[in-house]
Amino acid sequence: MGDRVLDARMETILTDHGLPALLLLSFLASTLIPLGSEWLLAVLLLKGFDPLPAVAVATLGNTLGALTTYAIGLWGGPLLIRRVLRIDEASRQKAERVYARFGIWSLLFSWLPVIGDPLCLAGGVLRVGIRRFLLVVALGKLARYAAVAVMVLEGGKLMA
């Protein structure tokens, strides 16, 4: 029973703060903490939040988080990469191989678990232009959040 009460309180806190909570969670999910933000987007949409601002806020937060990882790749050292981002050598090398194969377009997949953060890091390490980085990363993240929103809203119609 205690877990249900805690879960209900957490949901209430997050939905009461709606878009700011989504911005923060989306940012954190794309940086240091292994979180997901899609669930909060889904909850907000099911609670009646307007999908366009919700998707825009989630995309903005997640893109800003990716930009943080890019900056660490650009200016950070090995200590930040290992300690702060917790990206091991194997993950970094895998991301760099993917980047070498697909170039800037690999950043469309920066939202993927495990490889997404190392891809953003590789973008910084490899000195990808910031405008190109932001455009491609934001497009990938927008596509993901838009797909989540469509699935939630269409699924909600099926359940009604």
C-alpha positions as CSV (number, residue, x, y, z in Angstrom):
1,M,0.0,0.0,0.0
2,G,2.9,2.4,0.8
3,D,4.3,2.1,-2.7
4,R,0.9,3.0,-4.3
5,V,0.6,6.1,-2.1
6,L,4.1,7.1,-3.0
7,D,3.4,6.5,-6.7
8,A,0.2,8.5,-6.5
9,R,2.0,11.4,-4.7
10,M,4.8,11.4,-7.3
11,E,2.2,11.5,-10.2
12,T,0.4,14.3,-8.5
13,I,3.5,16.4,-8.0
14,L,4.6,15.8,-11.6
15,T,1.2,16.5,-13.2
16,D,0.5,19.5,-10.9
17,H,3.8,21.0,-12.3
18,G,3.1,19.7,-15.8
19,L,5.3,21.2,-18.4
20,P,8.1,22.5,-16.1
21,A,8.3,18.9,-14.7
22,L,8.4,17.5,-18.2
23,L,11.1,20.0,-19.2
24,L,13.3,19.0,-16.2
25,L,12.7,15.3,-16.6
26,S,13.4,15.4,-20.4
27,F,16.6,17.3,-19.7
28,L,17.8,14.9,-17.0
29,A,16.8,11.9,-19.2
30,S,19.2,13.1,-21.8
31,T,22.2,13.8,-19.5
32,L,23.4,12.2,-16.3
33,I,20.6,10.2,-14.9
34,P,19.3,7.1,-16.6
35,L,15.6,8.1,-16.7
36,G,12.9,8.1,-19.3
37,S,10.6,11.0,-20.0
38,E,8.2,9.4,-22.4
39,W,6.0,8.2,-19.5
40,L,5.5,11.7,-18.2
41,L,4.6,13.0,-21.6
42,A,2.0,10.1,-21.9
43,V,0.6,10.9,-18.4
44,L,0.2,14.6,-19.2
45,L,-1.4,13.8,-22.6
46,L,-3.9,11.4,-20.9
47,K,-4.6,14.1,-18.3
48,G,-5.7,16.5,-21.1
49,F,-2.6,18.6,-21.7
50,D,-2.3,20.2,-25.1
51,P,-0.1,17.8,-27.2
52,L,1.8,20.5,-29.2
53,P,3.3,22.4,-26.2
54,A,3.9,19.1,-24.4
55,V,5.9,17.6,-27.3
56,A,7.7,20.9,-27.8
57,V,8.7,21.1,-24.1
58,A,9.9,17.5,-24.1
59,T,11.9,18.0,-27.2
60,L,13.4,21.2,-25.9
61,G,14.4,19.6,-22.6
62,N,15.9,16.5,-24.2
63,T,17.7,18.6,-26.8
64,L,19.2,20.8,-24.1
65,G,20.4,17.7,-22.3
66,A,22.0,16.4,-25.5
67,L,23.7,19.8,-25.9
68,T,25.1,19.4,-22.4
69,T,26.6,16.1,-23.4
70,Y,27.9,17.7,-26.6
71,A,29.6,20.4,-24.6
72,I,31.3,17.9,-22.3
73,G,32.6,16.1,-25.5
74,L,33.8,19.5,-26.9
75,W,35.4,20.9,-23.7
76,G,35.4,18.1,-21.2
77,G,38.2,15.6,-20.4
78,P,38.2,11.9,-19.9
79,L,37.4,12.3,-16.2
80,L,34.1,14.1,-17.0
81,I,33.3,11.5,-19.7
82,R,33.9,8.6,-17.4
83,R,32.7,10.0,-14.1
84,V,29.9,12.4,-15.0
85,L,28.4,10.8,-18.0
86,R,29.4,7.3,-17.0
87,I,30.3,6.4,-20.6
88,D,32.7,3.5,-20.8
89,E,35.3,3.1,-23.4
90,A,33.4,0.4,-25.3
91,S,30.2,2.6,-25.6
92,R,32.3,5.6,-26.7
93,Q,34.0,3.5,-29.4
94,K,30.7,2.0,-30.6
95,A,29.2,5.5,-30.9
96,E,32.2,6.7,-32.8
97,R,32.0,3.8,-35.2
98,V,28.3,4.5,-35.8
99,Y,29.2,8.1,-36.3
100,A,32.0,7.3,-38.7
101,R,29.7,5.1,-40.7
102,F,26.6,7.4,-40.9
103,G,28.1,10.8,-40.2
104,I,25.9,13.6,-38.9
105,W,22.7,11.6,-39.6
106,S,23.6,9.2,-36.8
107,L,22.6,12.0,-34.5
108,L,19.0,11.4,-35.5
109,F,19.3,8.4,-33.1
110,S,20.6,10.4,-30.1
111,W,17.3,9.5,-28.3
112,L,18.1,5.8,-28.2
113,P,19.1,4.2,-24.9
114,V,22.7,3.2,-24.4
115,I,24.1,4.7,-27.7
116,G,22.3,8.1,-27.7
117,D,24.5,9.9,-25.1
118,P,27.8,8.6,-26.5
119,L,26.6,9.8,-30.0
120,C,26.1,13.3,-28.6
121,L,29.5,13.1,-26.9
122,A,31.0,12.0,-30.2
123,G,29.5,15.0,-31.8
124,G,31.3,17.2,-29.4
125,V,34.6,15.3,-29.5
126,L,34.5,15.3,-33.3
127,R,33.7,19.0,-33.3
128,V,30.5,18.8,-35.3
129,G,29.2,22.4,-35.9
130,I,26.7,23.3,-33.2
131,R,24.0,24.4,-35.6
132,R,24.1,21.1,-37.5
133,F,24.2,19.2,-34.2
134,L,21.2,21.0,-32.8
135,L,19.2,20.7,-36.0
136,V,19.7,16.9,-36.4
137,V,19.4,16.1,-32.7
138,A,16.3,18.2,-32.3
139,L,14.7,16.6,-35.4
140,G,15.3,13.1,-34.0
141,K,14.0,13.9,-30.6
142,L,11.0,15.7,-32.0
143,A,10.2,12.6,-34.2
144,R,10.4,10.4,-31.1
145,Y,8.2,12.5,-28.9
146,A,5.7,13.1,-31.7
147,A,5.4,9.4,-32.2
148,V,4.9,8.8,-28.5
149,A,2.2,11.5,-28.5
150,V,0.4,10.0,-31.5
151,M,0.5,6.5,-30.0
152,V,-0.8,7.7,-26.7
153,L,-3.6,9.8,-28.2
154,E,-4.7,7.2,-30.7
155,G,-4.4,4.5,-28.0
156,G,-6.6,6.6,-25.7
157,K,-9.2,6.8,-28.4
158,L,-9.2,3.0,-28.8
159,M,-9.7,2.6,-25.0
160,A,-12.5,5.2,-24.8
